[in-house]
Structures are given as C-alpha cells and as structure tokens.
C-alpha cells in the first residue's frame, strides 16, 4: 500500500514507515514530497487556482524538493514564480526548469541519501548502536570503532549482496 500524502500527519507517517521496511521502501518518495513541503505547496496552489490534482512537471518538482532540503534557492523562487504567474493568468504551467539531467541527478542523490539514512536509523539500530548521526556534519560517526566494525560490516555485505542480485536480475531482464 502506498501512502496517500494528503491523508497523514508527520507523526503518523513516521510511525507507519518505521514499522514496515517494505512500506518505507515503497512510499519513501511520497514521504519526501510531504516532508519537503511540496505536497502542501501544490495542494495550496490547486485550491487557490481551482485546479484539480495540480502537480508540477517532474523536473520542477525534483529541483524544488532538492533545494528545499539543501536550503538553497537557485531555482525555487523561479519555479514558484513561474507556476504562480501562469496560474494567475489562467494558464496551466508546463515546465520552468530546463536542465532535466542535473535536476534528476541531484534529486536522485538526495533521495538515495535520505532513504539510506532513514533506513539505517529506523531498521538497523542494533547494528549501528555504536554510531550516531551528526546533523551538523551530515554523517554517521562511529563511537566505538572496534565494537561496531563487525556488525556494520555484516550489514554492508548484506546490502552489497542484495545490490548485486538486483543488478543481475535487471541484466537478465534486459537480455530476455
């Protein structure tokens, strides 16, 4: 079941995702959309301009969300201005950002890092009990290197084996 972004609060969705690793995997992008404020922003625009199921172009959404998490504003104001100006003029906006590849790459990097961090903190607490996440450096810090090495190595090995298996299956599908 995919989480419907408009039907939950932060606390409720956190509890749902922490309770079920599959749900966390399946719904994480929706979670990021909500967490960044994207869902609220597009819902607000849809209500204000009477546009049902309003959404941004994929590239614009990715750039907007990425910048929200990075606390940057290279494109966010431009994107918001583009959408609000078009909607104010009764025109359905198409796309504000031109560089699809850069927006996609930045977003995928952010999404992967956020999901990895969330997964470690939510589902691998015991394996990473000798570490803590330092929000200022945006890194995990190993508190007891000797005690944590063997547990974390097992997790990393399991993740690597899973990735190799997925890559192998993907390659098999391409050949077939």
OpenMM code with the backbone's topology and positions (N, CA, C; nanometers):
from openmm import Vec3, app, unit

residues = "UNK UNK UNK UNK UNK UNK UNK UNK UNK UNK UNK UNK UNK UNK UNK UNK UNK UNK UNK UNK UNK UNK UNK UNK UNK UNK UNK UNK UNK UNK UNK UNK UNK UNK UNK UNK UNK UNK UNK UNK UNK UNK UNK UNK UNK UNK UNK UNK UNK UNK UNK UNK UNK UNK UNK UNK UNK UNK UNK UNK UNK UNK UNK UNK UNK UNK UNK UNK UNK UNK UNK UNK UNK UNK UNK UNK UNK UNK UNK UNK UNK UNK UNK UNK UNK UNK UNK UNK UNK UNK UNK UNK UNK UNK UNK UNK UNK UNK UNK UNK UNK UNK UNK UNK UNK UNK UNK UNK UNK UNK UNK UNK UNK UNK UNK UNK UNK UNK UNK UNK UNK UNK UNK UNK UNK UNK UNK UNK UNK UNK UNK UNK UNK UNK UNK UNK UNK UNK UNK UNK UNK UNK UNK UNK UNK UNK UNK UNK UNK UNK UNK UNK UNK UNK UNK UNK UNK UNK UNK UNK UNK UNK UNK UNK UNK UNK UNK UNK UNK UNK UNK UNK UNK UNK UNK UNK".split()
positions = [
    Vec3(0.0835, -0.1186, 0.0000),
    Vec3(0.0000, 0.0000, 0.0000),
    Vec3(0.0876, 0.1244, 0.0000),
    Vec3(0.0647, 0.2140, -0.0929),
    Vec3(0.1386, 0.3390, -0.1000),
    Vec3(0.0656, 0.4416, -0.0140),
    Vec3(0.1414, 0.5184, 0.0614),
    Vec3(0.0830, 0.6203, 0.1489),
    Vec3(0.0286, 0.7340, 0.0637),
    Vec3(-0.0911, 0.7775, 0.0934),
    Vec3(-0.1503, 0.8927, 0.0270),
    Vec3(-0.1056, 1.0173, 0.1022),
    Vec3(-0.0311, 1.1037, 0.0361),
    Vec3(0.0324, 1.2171, 0.1023),
    Vec3(-0.0664, 1.3091, 0.1717),
    Vec3(-0.1851, 1.3255, 0.1193),
    Vec3(-0.2795, 1.4206, 0.1772),
    Vec3(-0.3496, 1.3660, 0.3008),
    Vec3(-0.3283, 1.2403, 0.3354),
    Vec3(-0.4051, 1.1771, 0.4415),
    Vec3(-0.3253, 1.1485, 0.5679),
    Vec3(-0.2119, 1.2122, 0.5888),
    Vec3(-0.1371, 1.1807, 0.7092),
    Vec3(-0.0674, 1.3013, 0.7685),
    Vec3(-0.0326, 1.2876, 0.8932),
    Vec3(0.0484, 1.3883, 0.9601),
    Vec3(0.1909, 1.3358, 0.9650),
    Vec3(0.2840, 1.4219, 0.9956),
    Vec3(0.4240, 1.3791, 1.0046),
    Vec3(0.4409, 1.2648, 1.1037),
    Vec3(0.3836, 1.2784, 1.2218),
    Vec3(0.3984, 1.1751, 1.3250),
    Vec3(0.3379, 1.0430, 1.2805),
    Vec3(0.2221, 1.0480, 1.2173),
    Vec3(0.1555, 0.9251, 1.1741),
    Vec3(0.2352, 0.8533, 1.0659),
    Vec3(0.2850, 0.9261, 0.9694),
    Vec3(0.3603, 0.8611, 0.8622),
    Vec3(0.4937, 0.8106, 0.9125),
    Vec3(0.5560, 0.8825, 1.0050),
    Vec3(0.6814, 0.8337, 1.0624),
    Vec3(0.6591, 0.6983, 1.1277),
    Vec3(0.5522, 0.6862, 1.2049),
    Vec3(0.5213, 0.5594, 1.2708),
    Vec3(0.4947, 0.4490, 1.1692),
    Vec3(0.4217, 0.4810, 1.0629),
    Vec3(0.3927, 0.3812, 0.9594),
    Vec3(0.5202, 0.3317, 0.8926),
    Vec3(0.6063, 0.4237, 0.8557),
    Vec3(0.7277, 0.3865, 0.7828),
    Vec3(0.8275, 0.3133, 0.8716),
    Vec3(0.8386, 0.3528, 0.9966),
    Vec3(0.9324, 0.2885, 1.0878),
    Vec3(0.8865, 0.1473, 1.1219),
    Vec3(0.7579, 0.1220, 1.1112),
    Vec3(0.7035, -0.0093, 1.1468),
    Vec3(0.7165, -0.1120, 1.0348),
    Vec3(0.7422, -0.0689, 0.9129),
    Vec3(0.7370, -0.1619, 0.7998),
    Vec3(0.8415, -0.1228, 0.6955),
    Vec3(0.9484, -0.2014, 0.6858),
    Vec3(1.0573, -0.1678, 0.5935),
    Vec3(1.0105, -0.1669, 0.4474),
    Vec3(0.9164, -0.2534, 0.4108),
    Vec3(0.8665, -0.2549, 0.2730),
    Vec3(0.7874, -0.1281, 0.2437),
    Vec3(0.7058, -0.0850, 0.3384),
    Vec3(0.6298, 0.0386, 0.3213),
    Vec3(0.7257, 0.1569, 0.3110),
    Vec3(0.8314, 0.1539, 0.3916),
    Vec3(0.9309, 0.2612, 0.3858),
    Vec3(0.9946, 0.2667, 0.2477),
    Vec3(1.0219, 0.1516, 0.1914),
    Vec3(1.0818, 0.1473, 0.0578),
    Vec3(0.9828, 0.1933, -0.0486),
    Vec3(0.8602, 0.1437, -0.0419),
    Vec3(0.7597, 0.1742, -0.1440),
    Vec3(0.7106, 0.3180, -0.1388),
    Vec3(0.7074, 0.3770, -0.0201),
    Vec3(0.6444, 0.5085, -0.0013),
    Vec3(0.7417, 0.6212, 0.0277),
    Vec3(0.8698, 0.5949, 0.0188),
    Vec3(0.9647, 0.6957, 0.0642),
    Vec3(0.9607, 0.8229, -0.0199),
    Vec3(0.9417, 0.8100, -0.1488),
    Vec3(0.9383, 0.9300, -0.2327),
    Vec3(0.8172, 1.0171, -0.1973),
    Vec3(0.7039, 0.9544, -0.1692),
    Vec3(0.5854, 1.0288, -0.1257),
    Vec3(0.6142, 1.0975, 0.0071),
    Vec3(0.6839, 1.0276, 0.0940),
    Vec3(0.7230, 1.0833, 0.2237),
    Vec3(0.8100, 1.2075, 0.2044),
    Vec3(0.9059, 1.1997, 0.1145),
    Vec3(0.9955, 1.3126, 0.0864),
    Vec3(0.9157, 1.4305, 0.0290),
    Vec3(0.8205, 1.4009, -0.0583),
    Vec3(0.7366, 1.5076, -0.1144),
    Vec3(0.6615, 1.5799, -0.0030),
    Vec3(0.6101, 1.5038, 0.0909),
    Vec3(0.5369, 1.5639, 0.2025),
    Vec3(0.6317, 1.6392, 0.2953),
    Vec3(0.7402, 1.5745, 0.3320),
    Vec3(0.8358, 1.6297, 0.4275),
    Vec3(0.8949, 1.7619, 0.3779),
    Vec3(0.9205, 1.7718, 0.2489),
    Vec3(0.9811, 1.8927, 0.1922),
    Vec3(0.8843, 2.0100, 0.1864),
    Vec3(0.7559, 1.9821, 0.1956),
    Vec3(0.6552, 2.0869, 0.1809),
    Vec3(0.5943, 2.0900, 0.0419),
    Vec3(0.6466, 2.0068, -0.0482),
    Vec3(0.5970, 2.0048, -0.1860),
    Vec3(0.4468, 1.9745, -0.1922),
    Vec3(0.4038, 1.8712, -0.1206),
    Vec3(0.2637, 1.8314, -0.1240),
    Vec3(0.1736, 1.9454, -0.0787),
    Vec3(0.2094, 2.0083, 0.0320),
    Vec3(0.1300, 2.1219, 0.0804),
    Vec3(0.1297, 2.2368, -0.0194),
    Vec3(0.2456, 2.2649, -0.0792),
    Vec3(0.2558, 2.3760, -0.1732),
    Vec3(0.1676, 2.3532, -0.2966),
    Vec3(0.1765, 2.2352, -0.3576),
    Vec3(0.0955, 2.2129, -0.4783),
    Vec3(-0.0531, 2.2020, -0.4438),
    Vec3(-0.0857, 2.1484, -0.3262),
    Vec3(-0.2265, 2.1451, -0.2849),
    Vec3(-0.2800, 2.2869, -0.2660),
    Vec3(-0.1978, 2.3723, -0.2063),
    Vec3(-0.2362, 2.5125, -0.1870),
    Vec3(-0.2594, 2.5815, -0.3212),
    Vec3(-0.1682, 2.5603, -0.4171),
    Vec3(-0.1855, 2.6202, -0.5497),
    Vec3(-0.3114, 2.5663, -0.6180),
    Vec3(-0.3326, 2.4361, -0.6080),
    Vec3(-0.4520, 2.3766, -0.6677),
    Vec3(-0.5796, 2.4357, -0.6105),
    Vec3(-0.5833, 2.4528, -0.4784),
    Vec3(-0.7020, 2.5112, -0.4151),
    Vec3(-0.7177, 2.6584, -0.4527),
    Vec3(-0.6081, 2.7332, -0.4452),
    Vec3(-0.6136, 2.8768, -0.4730),
    Vec3(-0.6603, 2.9055, -0.6154),
    Vec3(-0.6154, 2.8239, -0.7109),
    Vec3(-0.6475, 2.8498, -0.8519),
    Vec3(-0.7500, 2.7511, -0.9083),
    Vec3(-0.8121, 2.6752, -0.8218),
    Vec3(-0.9181, 2.5793, -0.8604),
    Vec3(-0.8735, 2.4833, -0.9698),
    Vec3(-0.7586, 2.4206, -0.9480),
    Vec3(-0.7061, 2.3219, -1.0415),
    Vec3(-0.7008, 2.1877, -0.9686),
    Vec3(-0.7815, 2.0914, -1.0140),
    Vec3(-0.7851, 1.9602, -0.9513),
    Vec3(-0.6572, 1.8832, -0.9791),
    Vec3(-0.6081, 1.8110, -0.8775),
    Vec3(-0.4903, 1.7247, -0.8890),
    Vec3(-0.3700, 1.7980, -0.9464),
    Vec3(-0.3508, 1.9212, -0.9040),
    Vec3(-0.2400, 2.0006, -0.9556),
    Vec3(-0.1062, 1.9419, -0.9121),
    Vec3(-0.0108, 1.9420, -1.0012),
    Vec3(0.1247, 1.8981, -0.9724),
    Vec3(0.2212, 1.9754, -1.0622),
    Vec3(0.3467, 1.9734, -1.0265),
    Vec3(0.4498, 2.0356, -1.1105),
    Vec3(0.5029, 1.9336, -1.2098),
    Vec3(0.5682, 1.9833, -1.3131),
    Vec3(0.6419, 1.8950, -1.4029),
    Vec3(0.7472, 1.8222, -1.3191),
    Vec3(0.7805, 1.7004, -1.3560),
    Vec3(0.8721, 1.6169, -1.2777),
    Vec3(1.0046, 1.6875, -1.2486),
    Vec3(1.0635, 1.7503, -1.3474),
    Vec3(1.1917, 1.8188, -1.3293),
    Vec3(1.1789, 1.9336, -1.2297),
    Vec3(1.0704, 2.0104, -1.2414),
    Vec3(1.0486, 2.1215, -1.1489),
    Vec3(1.0300, 2.0705, -1.0067),
    Vec3(0.9528, 1.9628, -0.9930),
    Vec3(0.9304, 1.9040, -0.8607),
    Vec3(1.0627, 1.8578, -0.8005),
    Vec3(1.1435, 1.7907, -0.8800),
    Vec3(1.2718, 1.7404, -0.8304),
    Vec3(1.3627, 1.8555, -0.7880),
    Vec3(1.3728, 1.9588, -0.8689),
    Vec3(1.4576, 2.0736, -0.8360),
    Vec3(1.4055, 2.1440, -0.7104),
    Vec3(1.2743, 2.1629, -0.7019),
    Vec3(1.2122, 2.2314, -0.5880),
    Vec3(1.2394, 2.1552, -0.4586),
    Vec3(1.2165, 2.0243, -0.4593),
    Vec3(1.2374, 1.9417, -0.3395),
    Vec3(1.3847, 1.9402, -0.2996),
    Vec3(1.4728, 1.9217, -0.3964),
    Vec3(1.6169, 1.9173, -0.3681),
    Vec3(1.6617, 2.0462, -0.3007),
    Vec3(1.6207, 2.1584, -0.3559),
    Vec3(1.6622, 2.2855, -0.2974),
    Vec3(1.6030, 2.3069, -0.1586),
    Vec3(1.4846, 2.2577, -0.1345),
    Vec3(1.4248, 2.2705, -0.0008),
    Vec3(1.5098, 2.1961, 0.1026),
    Vec3(1.5566, 2.0783, 0.0671),
    Vec3(1.6381, 2.0005, 0.1605),
    Vec3(1.7772, 2.0594, 0.1772),
    Vec3(1.8281, 2.1224, 0.0746),
    Vec3(1.9622, 2.1798, 0.0814),
    Vec3(1.9618, 2.3247, 0.1307),
    Vec3(1.8417, 2.3785, 0.1556),
    Vec3(1.8266, 2.5178, 0.1997),
    Vec3(1.8938, 2.6137, 0.1012),
    Vec3(1.8713, 2.5892, -0.0267),
    Vec3(1.9245, 2.6731, -0.1344),
    Vec3(1.8082, 2.7326, -0.2115),
    Vec3(1.8366, 2.8380, -0.2860),
    Vec3(1.7335, 2.8968, -0.3701),
    Vec3(1.7930, 2.9449, -0.5022),
    Vec3(1.8432, 2.8497, -0.5789),
    Vec3(1.8905, 2.8835, -0.7123),
    Vec3(1.7734, 2.8825, -0.8097),
    Vec3(1.6812, 2.7886, -0.7912),
    Vec3(1.5685, 2.7727, -0.8826),
    Vec3(1.4317, 2.7818, -0.8161),
    Vec3(1.4245, 2.7615, -0.6862),
    Vec3(1.2952, 2.7524, -0.6179),
    Vec3(1.2080, 2.8746, -0.6417),
    Vec3(1.2610, 2.9930, -0.6220),
    Vec3(1.1816, 3.1156, -0.6426),
    Vec3(1.1378, 3.1277, -0.7877),
    Vec3(1.2269, 3.0938, -0.8790),
    Vec3(1.1940, 3.0994, -1.0216),
    Vec3(1.0802, 3.0023, -1.0536),
    Vec3(1.0893, 2.8815, -0.9993),
    Vec3(0.9857, 2.7803, -1.0228),
    Vec3(0.8525, 2.8277, -0.9657),
    Vec3(0.8540, 2.8722, -0.8405),
    Vec3(0.7303, 2.9179, -0.7774),
    Vec3(0.6703, 3.0354, -0.8530),
    Vec3(0.7539, 3.1309, -0.8904),
    Vec3(0.7060, 3.2470, -0.9652),
    Vec3(0.6452, 3.2047, -1.0989),
    Vec3(0.7119, 3.1128, -1.1687),
    Vec3(0.6619, 3.0642, -1.2972),
    Vec3(0.5221, 3.0022, -1.2821),
    Vec3(0.5074, 2.9123, -1.1844),
    Vec3(0.3797, 2.8444, -1.1653),
    Vec3(0.2707, 2.9417, -1.1204),
    Vec3(0.3025, 3.0270, -1.0243),
    Vec3(0.2016, 3.1188, -0.9721),
    Vec3(0.1612, 3.2227, -1.0766),
    Vec3(0.2566, 3.2721, -1.1544),
    Vec3(0.2251, 3.3688, -1.2593),
    Vec3(0.1356, 3.3055, -1.3654),
    Vec3(0.1723, 3.1847, -1.4100),
    Vec3(0.0904, 3.1170, -1.5110),
    Vec3(-0.0497, 3.0871, -1.4594),
    Vec3(-0.0592, 3.0346, -1.3393),
    Vec3(-0.1904, 3.0026, -1.2825),
    Vec3(-0.2727, 3.1291, -1.2606),
    Vec3(-0.2074, 3.2363, -1.2202),
    Vec3(-0.2766, 3.3635, -1.2010),
    Vec3(-0.3324, 3.4164, -1.3331),
    Vec3(-0.2662, 3.3839, -1.4424),
    Vec3(-0.3114, 3.4245, -1.5757),
    Vec3(-0.3995, 3.3187, -1.6420),
    Vec3(-0.4499, 3.2252, -1.5616),
    Vec3(-0.5383, 3.1168, -1.6095),
    Vec3(-0.4726, 3.0278, -1.7141),
    Vec3(-0.3408, 3.0110, -1.7024),
    Vec3(-0.2661, 2.9244, -1.7930),
    Vec3(-0.2080, 2.8094, -1.7107),
    Vec3(-0.2278, 2.6880, -1.7572),
    Vec3(-0.1689, 2.5736, -1.6875),
    Vec3(-0.0201, 2.5698, -1.7214),
    Vec3(0.0666, 2.5811, -1.6213),
    Vec3(0.2112, 2.5813, -1.6461),
    Vec3(0.2594, 2.4455, -1.6970),
    Vec3(0.3650, 2.4474, -1.7756),
    Vec3(0.4203, 2.3222, -1.8278),
    Vec3(0.5501, 2.2851, -1.7579),
    Vec3(0.6536, 2.3698, -1.7690),
    Vec3(0.7817, 2.3377, -1.7064),
    Vec3(0.8658, 2.4635, -1.6944),
    Vec3(0.9221, 2.4849, -1.5749),
    Vec3(1.0053, 2.6036, -1.5513),
    Vec3(1.1537, 2.5749, -1.5671),
    Vec3(1.1975, 2.4550, -1.5300),
    Vec3(1.3395, 2.4197, -1.5303),
    Vec3(1.3747, 2.3511, -1.6619),
    Vec3(1.4872, 2.3908, -1.7198),
    Vec3(1.5280, 2.3358, -1.8485),
    Vec3(1.6225, 2.2165, -1.8331),
    Vec3(1.7125, 2.2205, -1.7353),
    Vec3(1.8155, 2.1183, -1.7218),
    Vec3(1.7623, 1.9938, -1.6504),
    Vec3(1.6974, 1.9069, -1.7264),
    Vec3(1.6372, 1.7857, -1.6712),
    Vec3(1.7397, 1.6949, -1.6046),
    Vec3(1.8531, 1.6731, -1.6693),
    Vec3(1.9514, 1.5772, -1.6197),
    Vec3(2.0105, 1.6210, -1.4860),
    Vec3(2.0452, 1.7471, -1.4735),
    Vec3(2.1034, 1.7956, -1.3482),
    Vec3(2.0001, 1.7878, -1.2349),
    Vec3(1.8770, 1.8290, -1.2613),
    Vec3(1.7715, 1.8233, -1.1591),
    Vec3(1.7474, 1.6789, -1.1174),
    Vec3(1.7423, 1.5882, -1.2147),
    Vec3(1.7173, 1.4470, -1.1851),
    Vec3(1.8309, 1.3860, -1.1048),
    Vec3(1.9544, 1.4136, -1.1448),
    Vec3(2.0710, 1.3591, -1.0749),
    Vec3(2.0779, 1.4101, -0.9313),
    Vec3(2.0577, 1.5392, -0.9126),
    Vec3(2.0607, 1.5966, -0.7780),
    Vec3(1.9511, 1.5379, -0.6909),
    Vec3(1.8320, 1.5232, -0.7479),
    Vec3(1.7189, 1.4682, -0.6733),
    Vec3(1.7430, 1.3220, -0.6363),
    Vec3(1.7896, 1.2430, -0.7313),
    Vec3(1.8146, 1.1006, -0.7044),
    Vec3(1.9228, 1.0834, -0.5984),
    Vec3(2.0244, 1.1683, -0.6013),
    Vec3(2.1292, 1.1642, -0.4994),
    Vec3(2.0704, 1.1962, -0.3622),
    Vec3(1.9910, 1.3014, -0.3553),
    Vec3(1.9254, 1.3386, -0.2299),
    Vec3(1.8338, 1.2269, -0.1801),
    Vec3(1.7524, 1.1734, -0.2683),
    Vec3(1.6575, 1.0691, -0.2314),
    Vec3(1.7295, 0.9446, -0.1797),
    Vec3(1.8343, 0.9026, -0.2477),
    Vec3(1.9110, 0.7853, -0.2064),
    Vec3(1.9735, 0.8071, -0.0691),
    Vec3(2.0331, 0.9233, -0.0494),
    Vec3(2.0968, 0.9520, 0.0791),
    Vec3(1.9933, 0.9585, 0.1914),
    Vec3(1.8828, 1.0258, 0.1671),
    Vec3(1.7787, 1.0379, 0.2701),
    Vec3(1.7189, 0.9014, 0.3034),
    Vec3(1.6937, 0.8207, 0.2010),
    Vec3(1.6352, 0.6890, 0.2260),
    Vec3(1.7343, 0.5982, 0.2975),
    Vec3(1.8606, 0.6059, 0.2612),
    Vec3(1.9624, 0.5248, 0.3286),
    Vec3(1.9740, 0.5634, 0.4753),
    Vec3(1.9794, 0.6921, 0.5022),
    Vec3(1.9886, 0.7401, 0.6402),
    Vec3(1.8654, 0.6986, 0.7194),
    Vec3(1.7480, 0.7172, 0.6606),
    Vec3(1.6230, 0.6786, 0.7269),
    Vec3(1.6228, 0.5292, 0.7586),
    Vec3(1.6633, 0.4485, 0.6611),
    Vec3(1.6633, 0.3032, 0.6794),
    Vec3(1.7578, 0.2616, 0.7915),
    Vec3(1.8765, 0.3179, 0.7924),
    Vec3(1.9728, 0.2837, 0.8980),
    Vec3(1.9173, 0.3219, 1.0344),
    Vec3(1.8653, 0.4444, 1.0464),
    Vec3(1.8147, 0.4904, 1.1755),
    Vec3(1.6892, 0.4150, 1.2193),
    Vec3(1.6058, 0.3745, 1.1246),
    Vec3(1.4787, 0.3102, 1.1591),
    Vec3(1.4893, 0.1592, 1.1762),
    Vec3(1.5689, 0.0928, 1.0929),
    Vec3(1.5647, -0.0530, 1.0882),
    Vec3(1.6935, -0.1234, 1.1299),
    Vec3(1.8012, -0.0514, 1.1415),
    Vec3(1.9293, -0.1131, 1.1769),
    Vec3(1.9901, -0.0489, 1.3013),
    Vec3(1.9041, -0.0154, 1.3963),
    Vec3(1.9520, 0.0493, 1.5196),
    Vec3(2.0538, -0.0368, 1.5929),
    Vec3(2.0253, -0.1674, 1.6041),
    Vec3(2.1162, -0.2553, 1.6777),
    Vec3(2.2512, -0.2675, 1.6080),
    Vec3(2.2490, -0.2834, 1.4771),
    Vec3(2.3731, -0.2993, 1.4015),
    Vec3(2.4588, -0.1726, 1.4067),
    Vec3(2.3930, -0.0588, 1.4218),
    Vec3(2.4650, 0.0686, 1.4242),
    Vec3(2.4576, 0.1345, 1.5624),
    Vec3(2.4466, 0.0513, 1.6661),
    Vec3(2.4313, 0.1049, 1.8025),
    Vec3(2.5553, 0.1798, 1.8507),
    Vec3(2.6696, 0.1528, 1.7924),
    Vec3(2.7928, 0.2204, 1.8329),
    Vec3(2.8223, 0.3422, 1.7450),
    Vec3(2.7167, 0.3933, 1.6823),
    Vec3(2.7318, 0.5127, 1.5994),
    Vec3(2.6224, 0.6127, 1.6360),
    Vec3(2.6406, 0.7334, 1.5910),
    Vec3(2.5338, 0.8328, 1.5997),
    Vec3(2.5396, 0.9192, 1.4744),
    Vec3(2.4253, 0.9758, 1.4422),
    Vec3(2.4170, 1.0626, 1.3255),
    Vec3(2.4398, 1.2060, 1.3704),
    Vec3(2.5388, 1.2704, 1.3121),
    Vec3(2.5707, 1.4086, 1.3449),
    Vec3(2.5068, 1.4990, 1.2402),
    Vec3(2.4031, 1.5693, 1.2802),
    Vec3(2.3276, 1.6509, 1.1853),
    Vec3(2.4100, 1.7664, 1.1294),
    Vec3(2.5051, 1.8174, 1.2060),
    Vec3(2.5861, 1.9298, 1.1594),
    Vec3(2.6814, 1.8896, 1.0474),
    Vec3(2.7376, 1.7689, 1.0555),
    Vec3(2.8283, 1.7238, 0.9505),
    Vec3(2.7560, 1.6380, 0.8469),
    Vec3(2.6314, 1.5997, 0.8787),
    Vec3(2.5502, 1.5160, 0.7903),
    Vec3(2.6180, 1.3815, 0.7642),
    Vec3(2.6731, 1.3248, 0.8731),
    Vec3(2.7424, 1.1967, 0.8618),
    Vec3(2.7165, 1.1124, 0.9852),
    Vec3(2.7325, 0.9812, 0.9682),
    Vec3(2.7313, 0.8915, 1.0820),
    Vec3(2.8718, 0.8911, 1.1423),
    Vec3(2.8781, 0.8961, 1.2735),
    Vec3(3.0047, 0.8963, 1.3450),
    Vec3(3.0130, 0.7674, 1.4257),
    Vec3(3.1236, 0.6967, 1.4107),
    Vec3(3.1437, 0.5720, 1.4850),
    Vec3(3.2016, 0.6080, 1.6212),
    Vec3(3.1283, 0.5686, 1.7251),
    Vec3(3.1711, 0.5996, 1.8616),
    Vec3(3.2740, 0.4993, 1.9133),
    Vec3(3.2548, 0.3724, 1.8827),
    Vec3(3.3448, 0.2659, 1.9281),
    Vec3(3.3814, 0.1838, 1.8051),
    Vec3(3.4919, 0.2184, 1.7418),
    Vec3(3.5289, 0.1581, 1.6146),
    Vec3(3.5480, 0.0074, 1.6222),
    Vec3(3.6097, -0.0409, 1.7253),
    Vec3(3.6333, -0.1853, 1.7370),
    Vec3(3.5033, -0.2627, 1.7541),
    Vec3(3.4153, -0.2153, 1.8390),
    Vec3(3.2904, -0.2866, 1.8669),
    Vec3(3.1955, -0.2834, 1.7486),
    Vec3(3.1961, -0.1754, 1.6730),
    Vec3(3.0965, -0.1608, 1.5674),
    Vec3(3.1384, -0.2204, 1.4341),
    Vec3(3.2653, -0.2402, 1.4111),
    Vec3(3.3132, -0.2823, 1.2803),
    Vec3(3.2507, -0.4130, 1.2321),
    Vec3(3.2464, -0.5148, 1.3129),
    Vec3(3.1966, -0.6442, 1.2653),
    Vec3(3.0474, -0.6409, 1.2351),
    Vec3(2.9668, -0.5749, 1.3191),
    Vec3(2.8224, -0.5661, 1.2938),
    Vec3(2.7943, -0.4878, 1.1669),
    Vec3(2.8585, -0.3741, 1.1517),
    Vec3(2.8338, -0.2899, 1.0357),
    Vec3(2.8858, -0.3544, 0.9078),
    Vec3(2.9953, -0.4262, 0.9173),
    Vec3(3.0477, -0.4966, 0.8018),
    Vec3(2.9481, -0.6004, 0.7521),
    Vec3(2.8806, -0.6704, 0.8434),
    Vec3(2.7778, -0.7671, 0.8042),
    Vec3(2.6638, -0.6989, 0.7304),
    Vec3(2.6197, -0.5843, 0.7799),
    Vec3(2.5114, -0.5100, 0.7139),
    Vec3(2.5553, -0.4657, 0.5756),
    Vec3(2.6749, -0.4080, 0.5659),
    Vec3(2.7260, -0.3617, 0.4361),
    Vec3(2.7384, -0.4784, 0.3397),
    Vec3(2.7891, -0.5904, 0.3855),
    Vec3(2.7999, -0.7083, 0.2992),
    Vec3(2.6628, -0.7545, 0.2516),
    Vec3(2.5636, -0.7573, 0.3404),
    Vec3(2.4281, -0.7972, 0.3018),
    Vec3(2.3693, -0.7019, 0.1988),
    Vec3(2.3898, -0.5726, 0.2186),
    Vec3(2.3405, -0.4734, 0.1229),
    Vec3(2.4094, -0.4921, -0.0115),
    Vec3(2.5410, -0.5139, -0.0108),
    Vec3(2.6154, -0.5332, -0.1355),
    Vec3(2.5681, -0.6573, -0.2093),
    Vec3(2.5432, -0.7654, -0.1379),
    Vec3(2.4941, -0.8880, -0.1993),
    Vec3(2.3566, -0.8647, -0.2610),
    Vec3(2.2702, -0.7933, -0.1896),
    Vec3(2.1370, -0.7620, -0.2424),
    Vec3(2.1465, -0.6787, -0.3691),
    Vec3(2.2347, -0.5789, -0.3700),
    Vec3(2.2505, -0.4945, -0.4891),
    Vec3(2.3003, -0.5763, -0.6081),
    Vec3(2.3979, -0.6645, -0.5836),
    Vec3(2.4490, -0.7485, -0.6916),
    Vec3(2.3389, -0.8380, -0.7478),
    Vec3(2.2568, -0.8934, -0.6603),
    Vec3(2.1461, -0.9790, -0.7022),
    Vec3(2.0474, -0.8996, -0.7880),
    Vec3(2.0102, -0.7790, -0.7433),
    Vec3(1.9168, -0.6948, -0.8184),
    Vec3(1.9756, -0.6587, -0.9542),
    Vec3(2.1030, -0.6209, -0.9564),
    Vec3(2.1680, -0.5878, -1.0834),
    Vec3(2.1690, -0.7078, -1.1778),
    Vec3(2.1960, -0.8274, -1.1234),
    Vec3(2.1965, -0.9476, -1.2045),
    Vec3(2.0583, -0.9716, -1.2638),
    Vec3(1.9532, -0.9584, -1.1842),
    Vec3(1.8165, -0.9786, -1.2328),
    Vec3(1.7788, -0.8749, -1.3374),
    Vec3(1.8223, -0.7501, -1.3173),
    Vec3(1.7952, -0.6470, -1.4151),
    Vec3(1.8638, -0.6777, -1.5477),
    Vec3(1.9880, -0.7243, -1.5407),
    Vec3(2.0613, -0.7606, -1.6624),
    Vec3(1.9957, -0.8786, -1.7328),
    Vec3(1.9470, -0.9763, -1.6552),
    Vec3(1.8770, -1.0904, -1.7138),
    Vec3(1.7506, -1.0460, -1.7876),
    Vec3(1.6782, -0.9496, -1.7305),
    Vec3(1.5564, -0.8998, -1.7970),
    Vec3(1.5900, -0.8275, -1.9252),
    Vec3(1.7017, -0.7546, -1.9273),
    Vec3(1.7419, -0.6823, -2.0482),
    Vec3(1.7747, -0.7793, -2.1601),
    Vec3(1.8378, -0.8927, -2.1263),
    Vec3(1.8775, -0.9927, -2.2252),
    Vec3(1.7557, -1.0652, -2.2794),
    Vec3(1.6580, -1.0906, -2.1909),
    Vec3(1.5398, -1.1689, -2.2296),
    Vec3(1.4476, -1.0984, -2.3225),
] * unit.nanometer
topology = app.Topology()
chain = topology.addChain("A")
for resn in residues:
    res = topology.addResidue(resn, chain)
    for name in ("N", "CA", "C"):
        topology.addAtom(name, app.Element.getBySymbol(name[0]), res)
